[in-house]
Amino acid sequence: MKIIKLDAIDSTNTYLRQLSNTELLEDFTIVIADSQTAGKGQMGTTWSTEKGKNLTFSVFKKISCLDVDEGFYISMATSLAIYNALTNFHIPKLAIKWPNDILSESQKICGILIESVIQNSKMTAAIIGIGLNVNQTTFEIGINASSLKKITGIHFDLDEVMFQITNQLKKYSRLITDRSFDILKTEYESLLFRKDKPSTFRKLNGDFFMGFIQGVDEDGKLIVLLEDEIVETFDLKEIKLMY
């Protein structure tokens, strides 16, 4: 496992992708930065953190066993890896908020951004970006975010947390290689935030509706039970799960 440590970079995902275009990278090559000036999140959002207090890193994972439309299994595996790593640190009330935010006590502590590497219409690798709030204790007003230290009062060793996550990622990556998708999906769905509870969703046009999260389909779309026993699926561009 090769680790590249940087002081500051615009985005570890961007750096790793550019590196993969010029070098033949080892599996599980990691780029980690003390700070990111343009960290990327889902749907074009940004991920900003205090320098040296959190984990911002990206992992290059070789993948040749998935079709292009099976990429959500990487998201499932990564979410489960982080969830289980944090369980080992006794972080309380963990949950996975669809599609792949990690919550503790209903507050966001980790975001994931996965970018596929496609060559000749085939997936060859994934760049897995992880932003985990570890030792930062102050956040912007109005942001529903927290950190491991804020929740537990404990100061964590960043390298130790990263290695725990990486070890778990290797474990769950084997399920992808074995195409044990049912195992991944069942475990992922069992940990979904607000599963089988009445929840509020917002559409992109601003309208709100109620529903019950049932799980996800093979494409990673959220399965929601609506009134009158109607079941619909939604992708990330269509709805947002409210707290």
JOZIDA-V608207 format. One record per residue. N is the residue number from 1. NEAR is the number of other ideal C-beta (glycine too) atoms within 8 Angstrom. Layout:
n & near
N & NEAR
N & NEAR
This chain:
n & near
1 & 7
2 & 8
3 & 7
4 & 9
5 & 5
6 & 11
7 & 5
8 & 9
9 & 12
10 & 7
11 & 11
12 & 16
13 & 12
14 & 11
15 & 14
16 & 14
17 & 11
18 & 8
19 & 13
20 & 12
21 & 5
22 & 5
23 & 5
24 & 2
25 & 11
26 & 7
27 & 7
28 & 12
29 & 14
30 & 14
31 & 13
32 & 13
33 & 14
34 & 7
35 & 12
36 & 15
37 & 7
38 & 8
39 & 14
40 & 12
41 & 11
42 & 9
43 & 6
44 & 5
45 & 7
46 & 7
47 & 12
48 & 5
49 & 13
50 & 7
51 & 7
52 & 5
53 & 8
54 & 13
55 & 12
56 & 14
57 & 12
58 & 14
59 & 12
60 & 17
61 & 13
62 & 7
63 & 11
64 & 7
65 & 6
66 & 11
67 & 5
68 & 10
69 & 5
70 & 10
71 & 13
72 & 11
73 & 12
74 & 15
75 & 13
76 & 13
77 & 14
78 & 15
79 & 14
80 & 15
81 & 13
82 & 15
83 & 12
84 & 9
85 & 13
86 & 14
87 & 9
88 & 7
89 & 11
90 & 6
91 & 11
92 & 8
93 & 7
94 & 12
95 & 11
96 & 15
97 & 10
98 & 11
99 & 10
100 & 13
101 & 11
102 & 18
103 & 14
104 & 15
105 & 8
106 & 9
107 & 10
108 & 12
109 & 15
110 & 12
111 & 12
112 & 15
113 & 11
114 & 13
115 & 9
116 & 10
117 & 11
118 & 8
119 & 5
120 & 3
121 & 4
122 & 8
123 & 14
124 & 9
125 & 12
126 & 13
127 & 15
128 & 13
129 & 15
130 & 15
131 & 16
132 & 14
133 & 15
134 & 13
135 & 11
136 & 13
137 & 6
138 & 3
139 & 8
140 & 4
141 & 4
142 & 3
143 & 6
144 & 6
145 & 9
146 & 11
147 & 13
148 & 17
149 & 13
150 & 9
151 & 13
152 & 10
153 & 4
154 & 6
155 & 4
156 & 11
157 & 5
158 & 10
159 & 6
160 & 8
161 & 15
162 & 12
163 & 8
164 & 11
165 & 14
166 & 12
167 & 9
168 & 13
169 & 15
170 & 9
171 & 9
172 & 13
173 & 10
174 & 8
175 & 12
176 & 15
177 & 7
178 & 6
179 & 6
180 & 8
181 & 10
182 & 6
183 & 8
184 & 15
185 & 12
186 & 8
187 & 9
188 & 13
189 & 10
190 & 7
191 & 11
192 & 14
193 & 10
194 & 7
195 & 10
196 & 5
197 & 7
198 & 5
199 & 11
200 & 8
201 & 14
202 & 10
203 & 10
204 & 7
205 & 4
206 & 6
207 & 6
208 & 9
209 & 8
210 & 9
211 & 10
212 & 9
213 & 16
214 & 9
215 & 9
216 & 13
217 & 8
218 & 6
219 & 7
220 & 11
221 & 9
222 & 12
223 & 12
224 & 13
225 & 10
226 & 10
227 & 5
228 & 4
229 & 5
230 & 7
231 & 9
232 & 7
233 & 9
234 & 9
235 & 9
236 & 7
237 & 5
238 & 7
239 & 10
240 & 5
241 & 13
242 & 8
243 & 4
